[in-house]
């Protein structure tokens, strides 16, 4: 069970790094007025959200089960 918690923490870390990188790319596209790059990054962000939500909720459930 602890391995599952550890894997969830690692996945959450990678998800956070990906989200920061993608958010920075969106901001760069806005500043550079590059609408094609902006649309591409927003679409990637939208596709990644369900996976990020799953990782976040899996971590919350694992921690809650560990504490109970």
N, C-alpha and C positions, 0 to 999 in steps of 0.2 A: 504494500500500500504506500509505503514511503517513497518507493521508486516512482509510482504514479504521481505523487505530489511533486517530486523533484522534476519529473518530465514536464509537468504542467508549469512549473516555475521557469524552466528553460524555454518552453514554448511561449510563455508570456513575455519573457525578455526579448526573444526574437520578434514577436509581434509588436512590441513597443518600439524597437529599433526600426522595423519596417514602416510603422506608422509615422514616426518622426521623419524618416527619409522621404516618404511619399508626401507628407505635409509640406516639407521644405521644397520639394519639386513643384507642388501646386503654387506655393508662394512665388517661386522663381518664374513660373510661367505667367503669373499675374503681373509681376513687376516688369517682365520682358515683353508683355503684351502678345504672347504667343498663344493664340486660342486653340490651335491644334494640340499642342503639348498640354495645355490646361485640361481640355476635354479628355485626353488620354489618361492623365493622372487622376482625374475625378472618377472616371470609369474604373480604373484599377482600384481606387479607394473603395468604391461602392461594391466591387466584387470581393474585396478583402474583408469587408465588415462582418459578414456572417461567420467567417472563420475566426476573426478576432473575438467576436461575441461568444463563440463556442469555447475558445481557449479560456477566456476570462471567467465564464460561468463554471467550467470544469474545475478551474483552480479554486473558486469559491466553494464549490460543493466538496472538493477534497479536503480543504482546510476545515470546513464545518464538520465533516465526518471525523476528521482527525481529533478535533477538540471535544467531540461528544463521546 
